């Protein structure tokens, strides 16, 4: 579900400024009166389209619409127009608690260039573009059993204020879409790092949604345990 926080994040990414509080009276105040002009809102629509892989009409996010109205419009779009593959889409949700300070967990896991060390599945990372907290990069995996080294371009936007990251595949390959959300929160024993993935396979993909979900769940758990070990060990260096 598209939430107030999700809308605030899209406004932040589009405008480059910290969004106003969209709760309380602001929820029913027009975006124009909240300080957003038409250019910023056009970019907000583009951000929503990119992150959620859904077509957003020009009239959905406009200066005379309130945050409540925009939320309802985007939720309606997501309810009917999210692209799906042969299996209708899938969802995975995996988390691990890392016994380390938040700053260390956040900085190490968001250092994209270090991912070939953090993840044992990646052979190389090439950063293609940086825009503030947004980075676009190419990931290349180690060759599989057939000798194929799979590679694709992804983009992620990190928000150090909310300790969340939104990412998606730009080059989707066998996926109809792939959206990923990373969440970090303090818990007893350290920091919980959570990965939530929503995706669908193309009808031409070699596996269906359910099979890929099983693969992602198994791999996510293994990678999270590896990252946990490496981040915790970094405190002993």
C-alpha positions in Angstrom: 0.0 0.0 0.0 1.2 3.5 -0.9 1.5 5.4 2.4 2.0 9.0 3.6 5.7 8.1 4.2 6.0 6.8 0.6 4.5 10.1 -0.7 6.8 12.1 1.4 9.8 10.1 0.1 8.7 10.7 -3.5 8.4 14.4 -2.8 11.8 14.5 -1.1 13.5 12.7 -4.0 11.7 14.9 -6.6 12.4 18.3 -4.9 15.6 17.6 -3.2 14.2 19.1 0.0 12.9 17.7 3.2 9.1 17.4 2.8 6.7 19.1 5.1 4.8 17.0 7.6 1.9 15.5 5.5 -0.1 14.4 8.5 -2.7 16.3 10.5 -4.2 19.3 8.8 -1.6 19.1 6.0 -3.2 15.9 4.8 -6.1 18.0 3.5 -4.1 21.0 2.4 -3.3 21.4 -1.3 0.2 20.5 -2.4 0.4 24.0 -3.9 -0.3 25.6 -0.5 2.3 23.2 1.0 4.9 24.8 -1.2 5.2 22.5 -4.2 5.0 23.9 -7.7 3.9 22.1 -10.8 7.5 21.2 -11.9 8.3 19.5 -8.6 5.0 17.6 -8.8 5.7 16.4 -12.4 9.0 15.0 -11.1 7.1 13.5 -8.2 4.9 11.6 -10.6 8.0 10.4 -12.5 9.5 9.1 -9.2 6.3 7.2 -8.4 6.2 5.8 -11.8 9.8 4.6 -11.6 9.6 3.2 -8.2 6.3 1.4 -8.5 6.3 0.6 -12.2 2.8 2.1 -12.7 1.6 4.8 -15.1 0.7 8.0 -13.3 -1.6 10.4 -15.3 -0.6 14.0 -15.4 -3.7 15.0 -13.4 -3.0 12.6 -10.5 -0.3 14.7 -8.7 -1.1 18.4 -9.2 -0.9 21.6 -7.1 -4.6 21.7 -6.3 -4.7 18.1 -5.0 -4.2 17.3 -1.3 -1.9 14.6 0.0 -5.0 12.6 0.9 -6.3 12.8 -2.7 -2.9 11.8 -4.1 -2.7 8.8 -1.8 -6.1 7.6 -2.9 -5.3 8.1 -6.6 -1.9 6.3 -6.4 -3.4 3.5 -4.3 -6.1 3.0 -7.0 -3.5 2.9 -9.7 -1.5 0.3 -7.8 -4.6 -1.7 -7.2 -5.2 -2.2 -10.9 -2.3 -1.3 -13.0 0.8 -2.7 -11.4 2.4 -4.8 -14.2 2.4 -8.6 -13.5 4.0 -11.6 -15.1 2.7 -15.1 -15.6 2.1 -15.7 -11.9 0.5 -12.4 -11.0 3.4 -11.0 -8.8 5.1 -12.2 -5.7 6.4 -10.7 -2.4 9.2 -11.7 -0.1 10.2 -10.3 3.3 13.4 -11.3 5.2 15.2 -9.7 8.1 18.2 -10.2 10.3 19.4 -8.5 13.5 23.0 -7.3 13.3 24.7 -6.7 16.7 26.4 -3.4 15.7 25.7 0.3 15.9 23.3 1.8 13.4 25.9 4.0 11.7 28.1 1.0 11.0 25.3 -1.1 9.7 23.9 1.7 7.5 27.3 2.8 6.1 28.7 -0.6 5.3 25.5 -2.0 3.7 24.9 1.1 1.6 28.5 1.3 0.3 27.5 -0.2 -3.1 31.2 -0.4 -4.3 31.9 -2.8 -1.4 29.1 -5.2 -2.3 31.4 -7.8 -4.0 32.9 -8.2 -0.6 29.6 -8.1 1.4 27.7 -10.4 -1.0 29.3 -13.6 -2.2 27.1 -13.7 -5.3 28.4 -10.5 -6.9 31.6 -10.4 -8.8 31.7 -6.7 -9.7 29.8 -3.4 -9.2 30.1 -0.4 -11.6 28.7 2.9 -10.4 27.1 4.6 -13.4 25.6 7.8 -11.9 25.1 9.5 -8.5 22.4 12.1 -7.8 22.5 13.1 -4.2 21.4 9.9 -2.3 20.4 8.1 -5.5 22.9 5.8 -7.2 22.5 3.9 -10.5 24.9 1.0 -10.9 25.6 -2.2 -12.8 25.8 -5.5 -10.9 27.6 -8.5 -12.3 27.3 -11.9 -10.7 29.8 -14.7 -10.6 29.4 -17.1 -13.6 26.8 -19.7 -13.0 27.2 -23.5 -13.8 26.8 -22.8 -17.5 29.5 -20.1 -17.4 27.0 -17.2 -17.8 27.8 -14.1 -15.8 24.4 -12.4 -15.3 24.5 -8.6 -15.2 21.9 -5.8 -14.9 21.5 -2.1 -14.0 19.7 -1.1 -10.7 19.0 2.1 -9.0 18.6 2.8 -5.3 17.7 5.9 -3.2 18.9 5.9 0.4 17.2 8.0 3.0 19.5 8.4 6.0 16.7 10.3 7.9 14.1 7.5 7.8 16.8 4.7 7.5 15.1 3.3 4.4 16.2 2.5 0.9 14.1 2.1 -2.2 15.6 0.3 -5.2 14.4 -1.2 -8.5 15.9 -2.9 -11.5 16.3 -0.6 -14.4 17.3 -3.5 -16.7 14.7 -6.0 -15.6 15.8 -9.1 -17.6 13.4 -12.0 -16.8 11.4 -9.8 -14.4 8.4 -7.8 -15.4 9.4 -5.5 -12.5 11.5 -5.8 -9.4 11.1 -3.3 -6.5 13.1 -3.6 -3.3 12.8 -1.8 0.1 15.5 -2.0 2.7 14.5 -0.9 6.3 16.7 -0.5 9.3 15.5 -0.1 12.9 17.0 -0.3 16.3 16.0 -3.4 18.2 17.2 -5.3 21.3 20.5 -6.7 20.3 21.4 -4.3 17.6 19.8 -3.2 14.3 17.2 -5.1 12.3 17.9 -5.0 8.6 14.9 -6.0 6.5 14.6 -6.6 2.8 11.1 -6.5 1.2 10.9 -7.4 -2.5 7.9 -7.2 -4.8 8.3 -8.5 -8.3 6.7 -10.5 -11.1 8.3 -12.7 -13.8 7.7 -12.2 -17.5 5.6 -14.8 -19.2 8.8 -15.8 -21.1 10.9 -16.2 -18.0 12.3 -19.7 -17.3 10.7 -19.8 -13.8 7.4 -18.6 -12.4 6.8 -16.2 -9.5 6.6 -18.8 -6.8 9.8 -20.5 -7.8 11.6 -17.2 -7.9 10.2 -16.3 -4.5 11.6 -19.5 -3.0 15.0 -18.7 -4.6 15.0 -15.1 -3.3 14.0 -16.2 0.2 16.7 -18.8 0.4 19.4 -16.4 -1.0 18.3 -13.4 1.1 18.6 -15.4 4.3 22.1 -16.7 3.3 23.3 -13.2 2.3 21.9 -11.5 5.4 23.7 -14.0 7.6 26.9 -13.3 5.7 26.5 -9.6 6.0 25.7 -9.9 9.7 28.9 -11.8 10.3 31.0 -9.2 8.3 29.5 -6.1 9.8 29.7 -7.5 13.4 33.3 -8.5 12.8 34.2 -5.0 11.5 33.9 -3.8 15.1 36.8 -5.9 16.1 39.2 -4.5 13.5 
